[in-house]
Amino acid sequence: MGVTRMMPFVFLFCITCKSYAIDCSIPDDPLPIPHQFPQPGNVILGTITSQAFFFHNSPSFTEDPTQTLINEVIYVPNVYQHILALVFAVKEINKNPELLPNITLGFHIVNNYFPAKITYKAILSLLSTQQKFVLNFTCDLKKTLIAAIGGRMTETSFTMATVLANYKIPQLTFGTFSPIHGEKNVFPSLYQMVPNEMHQFTGVIRLLQHFRWIWIGILAVDDDYGDMFLQKIEPLLSENSICYAFILRTPAKAYLDEYIQLITVELKYDQLFIEDKVKVCLIYGLSPAMENLRMIVLVASVFSWTPLGKVWIVTSHWNFESLSIQRLWDIQTFHGALSFTVRSKEPPEFQEFLQTVRPSWAKEDNFIQNFWEQAFDCPIHISSINEDNKVLCTGDEKLESLPSILFEMSMTGHSYNVYNAVHVMVHSLHALLKSRSRCRNAIGTEEVIFQDLKPWQFNSFLKSIVFNNSMGDTITFNENRELITGFDVANWITFHNNSFSRVKVGTLEPRASPGRELTLNDNQIVWHRSFNQGLPISLCNDHCSPGSRRKKKEGEKFCCYDCVPCSEGQISAETNMDVCMKCPENEYPNNIQNQCIPKVLTYLSYNEPLGILFVTLAIVFSLITVFVLGIFWRHQETPIVKANNWRLTCILLLSLLLCFLCSFLFLERPEKMTCLLRQITFGIIFSVALLSVLAKTMTVILAFMATKPGSGMRKWVGKGLANSIVLSGSFIQLGICTIWLSTSPPFPDRDRHSLKGEIIMECNEGSVIMFYCVLGYMCFLASISLNIAFQARKLPSSFNEAKFITFSMLVFCSVWLSFVPTYLSTKGKYMVAVEIFSILSSSAGLLGYIFFPKCYIILLRPEMNKKEHLIRKEM
């Protein structure tokens, strides 16, 4: 058994003079089904509608399709509201004496059911003579077709437009018109009561972005219109980083046997039930979308598949309507669905009008009997076939007692479009008649006016029509002949009695600036019960938390990814970041790499323990040096002090004192002056100290050699040699420092990269080469002193000061040879600490090994500080 979907109404205008009171029904009915709902009057609205579904075993029709339809008609009761909206609009207009004075509006309805051939025949019959179906012959001059309203679906609208365009008859579609190949451009008389469908697609994208749903399923009808939808929506999804897990195509007609085969044999819809991560499904809601989806759910439930807990997003084509045989089917699957609905308001007195609807209208309304019987599930007449012994309808049943799935008491969006379409044509007729007011008072003239009216004359009035309806909405078309209006976002709340409530939770404004088209009130949205009122999450995988980034999975869609930690020095402050960002130079990532923290300025200061230690050592060694200098000053007339060259001793002690004190230049925050003085002062003072040691070593050797008989070294022994060594050597180091200062002097700098979380305040040497030249020259002097002292280590003990100089130079060279690798391997303030330590330790080595033995003799062994102890003969 199968179900075939109906098509929406088509309303057609015919007009006659008031004096004739013509009934514009069509005696030669194109369909052998009662279909007319006539009202007497001057202006007749002809209506073509398909209010029924048909059951049969295959989608093909017999040679006489109408015979099949007669025997197997199943109605969609909810669609009957479109007819009632038309009736209400006509009654409202006829009560208004200012709109169409002296004119009574009537209407005619033809049911075209589903097949396109019947739609063609119904349209053509209204263009032919009244008594016989003869195309292009209109012998009855009292009837003139001037406009058509319909249909709800693109297929019906296209079928109508194909015929009506040849006659330039205006056509108002009350549903979305989505031409497949741009056919709308060849239908200049077609007007759309709904904005362009692309606006809804934009709304879908904004809705998905708003809730961060990037992994969805898509259901589209399996026909040309479904193909068109996919061609438009897929690029939009891709451009906005949204992926679809699957695309399912539903049959264009609701054939129950097809769904049973697709679900049980081909398992075509298994992804809809198996993909747990897909919590959101987008439906291209062309009729019969609702019935198709309910069919899928029903058949799947029979085979105990997992119940569907989804968020359904549907377009304005969708309507919560049901076949009469589906009245007991559960609709809880659709609880919490979101749809873009045609914006509508409730006309005054519409509810009261619906309450007056009774099956007694059957004399004038040939639809109401079928509607009443299938909506209330009871036969009206005793003569009706009543094989199931059903209780007869009383005729007093209330429409408001029906579940919403069968009939809605509030005006739906499509019914509101029908209502507005009638008013659009009436206002256009009013404007046209007003422009030809020369025949107001003469009956014959009015007849001439009606007979002279041509359908194409209405186009100029329709393009520029602007009026406010009874609800205050402005009705006008844009340059594309589309009604200027927006959409509402509706949240569908279902109840267990198969009723539902349609709650407005947002709006879609096509004319808003990009990115601001959609507004939502999240707090009003009710989700499907399976989500426990929590926001549904529809992702291919879990969010990547801050501190990580997304990495694409090979062979899968870009919405599926792995989460990998950010690289060192980078952060991601938000979820699902594709790229980690580097922190500014003055900041660094925290431990979880989700934010940047300001770096701390760091330098070796007096206040920290290491700085306090160095200050203490420098002061202690400086005091010791001053103490030694005082001892030598006080005992300068003693033999041991005279033997050590008092002047060189003073120079060496003062140099060592300055060496200890220059370590203070390396403490505290580097400034321009301290950076200039640090290495230069250190290099020159140490060079003077080393040159003093070298001069003392040379003095010892020459003094020993001069004591030998016949030695010619006596002329070299004296103060002149020592002074020349110190001065000449110092000038060389001074020259190196001068070149350094003149070419690339040291300067204060900040190292932002060496240490995490710290900005190192340092002195940049400017020229590293010159810095190592200064160190290299000092090492050169130390190596010469060490070599000469080592050669003189076997001198007689009274003159063996060279032995102590050798030890001091060994300490000095050891310190500064280990300084270079240690200095290069440390960062920040510890580099400065290494240099200060090297300065203090090497200076202390010179002080200790050279002067401690002499101070010991002077202070503790004065008996050895005599000339006879210093003059000893070689054994």
Residue pairs with C-beta under 8 A, 6 or more apart in sequence:
1 55
1 56
1 57
1 256
1 257
2 55
2 56
2 57
2 58
2 59
2 253
2 254
2 255
2 256
2 257
2 258
3 53
3 54
3 55
3 74
3 253
3 254
3 255
3 256
3 288
3 291
3 295
3 323
4 53
4 54
4 55
4 56
4 59
4 113
4 114
4 253
4 254
4 255
5 53
5 114
5 253
5 254
5 287
5 288
5 291
6 49
6 50
6 51
6 52
6 53
6 76
6 79
6 113
6 114
6 287
7 49
7 50
7 112
7 113
7 114
7 119
7 151
7 152
7 153
7 155
7 156
7 287
8 49
8 50
8 79
8 82
8 150
8 151
8 152
8 153
8 156
8 174
8 175
8 414
9 47
9 48
9 49
9 51
9 82
9 83
9 86
9 109
9 149
9 150
9 151
9 152
9 174
9 418
10 46
10 47
10 48
10 49
10 110
10 112
10 119
10 122
10 123
10 148
10 149
10 150
10 151
10 156
10 160
11 45
11 46
11 47
11 48
11 86
11 107
11 109
11 148
11 149
11 150
11 418
11 421
11 422
12 45
12 46
12 47
12 48
12 108
12 126
12 145
12 147
12 148
12 149
13 43
13 44
13 45
13 46
13 145
13 146
13 147
13 148
13 425
13 429
14 24
14 43
14 44
14 45
14 46
14 108
14 126
14 143
14 144
14 145
14 146
15 42
15 43
15 44
15 143
15 144
15 146
15 429
15 450
15 453
16 22
16 24
16 42
16 43
16 44
16 142
16 143
16 144
16 450
17 42
17 142
17 443
17 446
17 447
17 450
18 42
18 102
18 103
18 104
18 443
18 446
19 443
19 447
20 42
20 142
21 40
21 41
21 42
22 44
22 142
22 143
23 38
23 40
23 44
23 106
24 38
24 44
24 46
24 106
24 108
24 143
25 36
25 38
25 108
26 36
26 108
26 110
26 125
26 126
26 130
27 130
27 131
28 125
28 130
28 131
28 132
28 133
29 35
29 125
30 110
30 118
30 121
30 122
30 124
30 125
30 133
31 66
31 110
31 111
31 112
31 113
31 118
31 121
31 122
32 66
32 70
33 66
33 69
33 70
33 111
34 366
35 109
35 110
35 111
35 366
35 367
36 108
36 109
36 110
36 366
37 47
37 83
37 87
37 107
37 108
37 109
37 364
37 365
37 366
37 367
38 44
38 106
38 107
38 108
38 364
39 90
39 105
39 106
39 107
39 364
40 104
40 106
41 94
41 103
41 104
41 105
41 106
42 103
42 104
42 105
42 106
42 450
43 100
43 103
43 104
43 105
43 106
43 429
44 105
44 106
44 107
44 108
44 143
45 86
45 90
45 105
45 106
45 107
45 108
45 149
45 422
46 107
46 108
46 109
46 110
46 126
46 145
46 148
47 83
47 86
47 107
47 108
47 109
47 110
47 149
47 150
48 109
48 110
48 111
48 112
48 119
48 122
48 123
48 126
48 150
48 151
48 160
49 79
49 82
49 83
49 109
49 110
49 111
49 112
49 150
50 111
50 112
50 113
50 114
50 156
51 75
51 76
51 79
51 80
51 83
51 111
51 367
51 370
51 371
52 69
52 73
52 74
52 75
52 76
52 111
52 113
52 370
53 73
53 74
53 75
53 76
53 254
53 288
53 291
53 323
54 68
54 69
54 72
54 73
54 74
54 113
54 114
55 72
55 74
56 68
56 72
57 257
58 255
59 253
59 255
61 68
61 115
62 68
65 115
65 117
65 118
66 118
69 113
73 370
74 323
74 324
74 325
74 374
75 323
75 324
75 370
75 371
75 374
75 375
76 321
76 322
76 323
76 324
77 322
77 324
77 371
77 374
77 375
77 402
77 406
77 407
78 319
78 320
78 321
78 322
78 405
78 406
78 407
78 408
79 321
80 367
80 368
80 371
80 375
80 407
81 407
81 408
81 411
81 412
81 415
82 152
82 174
82 414
82 415
82 418
83 109
83 365
83 367
84 353
84 354
84 357
84 415
85 411
85 415
85 416
85 418
85 419
86 107
86 109
86 418
86 419
86 422
87 107
87 353
88 347
88 350
88 353
88 419
89 418
89 419
89 422
89 423
90 105
90 106
90 107
90 422
91 353
92 347
92 470
93 99
93 100
93 105
93 422
93 423
93 426
94 100
94 104
94 105
99 426
99 427
99 430
100 426
100 429
100 430
100 433
102 446
105 426
109 367
110 122
110 125
110 126
111 367
112 118
112 119
112 122
112 156
114 253
116 155
116 159
119 156
119 159
119 160
120 159
120 163
123 148
123 159
123 160
123 163
123 164
124 133
124 135
124 163
125 133
126 145
127 135
127 136
127 138
127 145
127 163
127 167
128 134
128 135
128 136
128 137
128 138
129 137
129 138
129 139
129 140
130 139
130 140
130 143
131 139
131 140
141 451
144 450
144 451
144 453
145 169
145 455
146 169
146 170
146 429
146 453
146 454
146 455
146 458
147 169
147 170
147 171
147 172
147 425
147 428
147 455
147 458
148 160
148 164
148 169
148 170
148 171
148 172
149 171
149 172
149 173
149 174
149 418
149 421
149 422
149 425
150 156
150 157
150 160
150 171
150 172
150 173
150 174
151 157
151 160
151 173
151 174
151 175
152 173
152 174
152 175
152 287
152 414
153 175
153 286
153 287
153 317
154 175
154 176
154 177
154 178
154 179
154 225
154 286
155 225
157 171
157 173
157 175
157 177
157 190
158 177
158 179
158 183
160 171
161 171
161 183
161 187
161 190
164 171
164 189
165 186
165 187
165 188
165 189
165 190
167 455
168 188
168 189
168 454
168 455
168 456
168 459
169 189
169 455
169 456
170 189
170 190
170 191
170 425
170 428
170 455
170 458
170 459
170 462
171 187
171 189
171 190
171 191
172 191
172 192
172 193
172 421
172 424
172 425
173 190
173 191
173 192
173 193
173 194
174 193
174 194
174 414
174 417
174 418
174 421
175 193
175 194
175 317
175 414
175 417
176 192
176 194
176 197
176 200
176 315
176 316
176 317
177 184
177 190
177 192
177 194
177 197
178 197
178 225
178 228
178 229
180 224
180 225
180 227
180 228
184 190
188 459
189 455
189 456
189 459
190 481
191 424
191 462
191 477
191 481
191 482
191 483
192 480
192 481
192 482
192 483
193 417
193 420
193 421
193 424
193 483
194 316
194 342
194 417
194 482
194 483
194 485
195 482
195 483
195 484
195 485
195 486
195 487
195 510
196 480
196 482
196 510
197 315
198 232
199 487
199 508
199 510
199 517
200 315
200 316
200 340
200 487
200 508
201 232
201 233
201 236
202 236
202 510
202 517
203 340
203 487
203 489
203 508
203 517
203 518
204 233
204 236
204 282
204 313
204 315
204 340
205 236
205 237
205 240
205 242
206 508
206 515
206 517
206 518
207 313
207 338
207 489
207 518
207 520
208 214
208 216
208 240
208 242
208 280
208 313
209 240
209 242
210 518
210 520
211 535
211 536
213 242
213 279
213 280
213 311
213 536
213 537
213 538
213 539
214 241
214 242
214 243
214 538
214 539
214 540
214 559
215 243
215 244
215 245
215 277
215 278
215 280
215 538
215 539
215 540
215 559
215 560
216 242
216 243
216 244
216 245
216 278
216 280
216 281
216 282
216 538
217 244
217 245
217 246
217 247
217 248
217 271
217 272
217 275
217 278
217 280
217 281
217 282
217 310
218 230
218 233
218 244
218 246
218 247
218 248
218 281
218 282
218 283
218 284
219 247
219 248
219 249
219 250
219 272
219 281
219 282
219 283
219 284
219 289
219 293
220 226
220 229
220 230
220 247
220 248
220 249
220 250
220 283
220 284
221 249
221 250
221 251
221 252
221 284
221 286
221 289
221 292
222 249
222 250
222 251
222 252
223 252
225 284
225 286
226 249
226 284
226 286
229 284
230 247
233 282
233 284
234 244
237 243
237 244
241 558
241 559
242 559
243 540
243 557
243 558
243 559
243 560
244 282
245 271
245 275
245 277
245 278
245 540
246 271
246 272
246 275
246 278
248 268
248 269
248 271
248 272
250 289
250 292
250 293
250 296
251 258
251 259
251 262
251 292
253 288
254 288
254 291
254 292
254 295
256 295
259 292
259 295
259 296
259 299
260 299
262 268
262 269
263 269
263 296
263 299
263 300
263 303
264 299
264 303
269 296
269 300
271 278
272 281
272 296
272 308
273 300
273 305
273 306
273 308
274 306
277 538
277 539
277 540
277 541
278 310
278 538
279 309
279 310
279 311
279 531
279 536
279 537
279 538
280 310
280 311
280 313
280 536
280 538
281 310
281 311
281 312
281 313
282 313
282 314
283 289
283 293
283 312
283 313
283 314
283 315
283 318
284 315
284 317
285 314
285 315
285 316
285 317
285 318
285 319
285 339
286 317
287 317
287 319
289 314
289 317
289 318
290 318
290 319
290 320
290 321
290 322
291 321
291 322
291 323
291 326
293 312
293 333
293 334
294 322
294 326
294 329
294 331
294 333
297 308
297 330
297 333
298 329
300 308
301 307
307 333
307 530
308 333
309 528
309 529
309 530
309 531
310 333
310 528
311 336
311 337
311 338
311 527
311 528
311 536
311 538
312 334
312 337
312 338
312 339
313 337
313 338
313 339
314 337
314 338
314 339
314 340
315 339
315 340
316 339
316 340
316 341
316 342
316 413
316 487
318 339
319 412
319 414
320 331
320 334
320 404
320 405
320 492
320 500
320 502
321 405
322 329
322 331
322 405
322 406
322 498
324 374
324 375
324 377
324 406
326 405
327 377
327 403
327 405
327 406
327 498
328 498
329 498
330 498
331 405
331 494
331 498
331 500
332 494
332 496
332 529
334 492
334 494
334 500
335 492
335 493
335 494
335 526
335 528
335 529
336 491
336 492
336 493
336 525
336 526
336 527
336 528
336 529
336 531
337 491
337 492
338 489
338 490
338 491
338 492
338 505
338 525
339 489
339 490
339 492
340 487
340 488
340 489
340 490
340 508
341 413
341 487
341 488
341 489
341 490
341 502
342 412
342 413
342 414
342 416
342 417
342 487
342 488
343 413
343 416
343 485
343 486
343 487
343 488
344 411
344 412
344 413
344 415
344 416
344 417
344 488
345 411
345 416
345 471
345 473
346 410
346 411
346 471
347 411
347 419
347 469
347 470
347 471
348 470
348 471
350 411
351 409
351 410
354 399
354 400
354 409
355 398
355 399
355 400
357 368
357 399
358 395
358 396
359 368
359 369
359 372
359 380
359 393
359 395
360 395
361 368
362 368
362 369
362 380
369 380
372 380
372 393
372 397
373 379
373 380
373 384
373 393
375 402
375 406
375 407
376 393
376 397
376 402
377 390
378 390
378 391
378 392
378 393
378 397
379 385
379 386
379 390
379 392
379 393
380 392
380 393
380 395
381 392
382 392
386 392
399 407
399 409
400 409
403 497
403 498
403 499
404 498
404 499
404 500
404 501
405 498
405 499
405 500
406 498
410 502
411 419
413 488
419 469
420 469
420 473
420 475
420 483
423 467
423 469
423 475
424 462
424 465
424 475
425 458
427 465
427 467
427 475
428 458
428 461
428 462
428 465
429 458
431 461
431 465
432 453
432 457
432 458
432 461
433 449
436 449
438 445
439 445
439 446
439 448
439 449
440 446
462 477
462 481
463 477
463 481
465 475
465 476
465 477
466 474
466 475
466 476
467 474
467 475
467 476
468 474
468 475
469 475
473 485
474 484
475 483
476 483
476 484
477 483
477 484
478 484
484 511
486 507
486 508
486 509
486 510
486 511
487 507
487 508
487 510
488 504
488 506
488 507
488 508
489 504
489 505
489 506
489 507
489 508
489 518
489 520
490 502
490 503
490 504
490 505
491 502
491 503
491 504
491 505
491 524
491 525
491 526
492 500
492 501
492 502
492 503
493 500
493 501
493 502
493 503
493 526
494 500
495 501
503 524
503 526
505 520
505 521
505 524
505 525
506 518
506 519
506 520
506 521
507 518
507 519
508 517
508 518
509 516
509 517
509 519
510 517
526 533
527 533
527 534
527 535
527 536
528 536
539 559
540 556
540 557
540 559
540 560
540 561
541 560
541 561
541 562
541 563
542 563
543 575
543 576
544 550
544 561
544 563
544 572
544 575
544 576
544 577
545 563
545 575
545 594
546 571
546 572
546 573
546 574
546 575
546 577
546 592
546 593
546 594
546 595
547 565
547 566
547 571
547 572
547 592
547 593
547 594
548 563
548 564
548 565
548 566
548 572
548 577
548 593
549 563
549 564
549 566
549 572
549 577
549 578
549 579
549 580
550 561
550 562
550 563
550 576
550 577
550 578
551 561
551 562
551 563
551 564
552 558
552 560
552 561
553 560
553 561
553 562
565 593
566 572
566 580
566 589
566 593
567 580
568 589
569 582
569 583
569 588
569 589
570 580
570 581
570 582
570 583
570 589
570 593
571 580
571 581
571 583
571 589
571 590
571 593
571 594
571 595
571 596
572 579
572 580
572 581
572 593
572 594
573 581
573 594
573 595
580 593
583 589
583 596
584 596
585 752
586 598
586 599
586 752
586 759
587 596
587 597
587 598
587 599
588 596
588 597
588 599
588 756
588 757
589 595
589 596
589 597
590 596
590 597
597 757
599 752
599 757
599 758
599 759
600 757
600 758
600 759
601 758
601 759
601 761
602 755
602 758
602 759
602 760
602 761
602 828
602 829
603 668
603 669
603 670
603 760
603 761
603 762
603 829
603 832
604 610
604 611
604 614
604 666
604 667
604 668
604 829
604 832
604 833
604 836
605 611
605 667
605 668
605 669
606 612
606 615
606 667
606 668
610 829
610 833
611 667
614 663
614 667
614 833
614 836
614 837
614 840
615 664
615 667
617 840
618 660
618 661
618 663
618 664
618 840
621 660
621 840
621 843
621 844
621 847
622 657
622 660
622 661
624 847
625 653
625 656
625 657
625 660
625 847
626 657
628 653
628 847
628 851
628 855
629 650
629 653
629 654
629 657
631 855
631 858
631 859
632 641
632 646
632 649
632 650
632 653
632 854
632 858
635 641
635 858
635 865
636 642
636 646
638 858
638 865
639 865
639 866
639 867
639 869
639 870
640 854
640 857
640 858
640 864
640 865
640 870
641 649
641 854
641 858
643 870
644 696
644 801
644 854
645 695
645 696
645 699
645 719
645 722
647 719
647 722
647 723
648 692
648 695
648 696
648 699
648 722
648 726
649 696
651 688
651 692
651 726
652 689
652 692
652 693
652 696
652 846
652 850
653 851
655 685
655 686
655 688
655 689
655 692
656 689
656 843
656 846
656 847
658 681
658 685
659 682
659 685
659 686
659 689
659 839
659 843
660 839
660 840
660 843
662 678
662 681
662 682
662 685
662 839
663 836
663 839
663 840
665 674
665 677
665 678
665 681
665 682
666 678
666 832
666 835
666 836
666 839
667 832
667 836
668 674
669 761
670 748
670 749
670 761
670 762
670 763
671 748
672 747
672 748
674 763
675 746
675 747
675 748
675 763
675 764
676 741
676 745
676 746
678 746
678 763
679 746
679 763
679 765
679 771
679 774
680 737
680 740
680 741
682 839
683 733
683 736
683 737
683 774
683 775
683 777
683 778
684 730
684 733
684 734
684 737
686 778
686 839
686 842
687 729
687 730
687 732
687 733
687 777
687 778
687 781
688 726
688 730
689 843
689 846
690 729
690 778
690 781
690 782
690 785
690 812
691 725
691 726
691 729
691 730
691 781
692 726
693 785
693 805
693 808
693 809
693 846
693 850
694 725
694 729
694 781
694 784
694 785
694 788
695 721
695 722
695 723
695 725
695 726
696 722
696 801
696 805
696 850
697 785
697 788
697 789
697 792
697 802
697 805
698 721
698 722
698 725
698 788
699 717
699 721
699 722
700 792
700 795
700 799
700 801
700 802
700 805
701 788
701 791
701 792
701 795
701 802
702 713
702 716
702 717
702 721
703 717
703 799
704 792
704 795
704 796
704 799
705 711
705 713
706 713
706 714
706 716
706 717
729 781
732 777
733 774
733 777
733 778
736 770
736 773
736 774
736 777
737 774
739 770
740 766
740 767
740 770
740 771
740 773
740 774
743 766
743 767
743 770
744 766
744 767
744 770
745 766
746 763
746 764
746 765
746 766
747 763
747 764
747 766
748 761
748 762
748 763
748 764
749 762
749 763
749 764
750 759
750 760
750 761
750 762
751 759
751 760
751 762
751 827
751 828
752 759
752 760
754 760
754 827
754 828
755 827
755 828
758 828
760 827
760 828
760 829
762 828
762 831
762 832
765 771
775 816
775 820
778 816
779 813
779 816
779 817
782 809
782 812
782 813
782 816
783 813
785 805
785 809
786 806
786 809
786 810
786 812
786 813
788 802
789 802
789 803
789 805
789 806
789 809
790 806
792 800
792 802
793 800
793 802
793 803
793 806
795 802
796 872
796 874
797 872
798 869
798 870
798 871
798 872
799 870
801 850
804 849
804 850
804 853
805 849
805 850
807 849
808 845
808 846
808 848
808 849
808 850
811 841
811 842
811 845
811 846
811 849
812 842
812 845
812 846
815 838
815 841
815 842
815 845
816 838
816 842
819 834
819 835
819 838
822 834
823 831
823 834
823 835
826 833
826 834
857 864
857 865
858 865
863 869
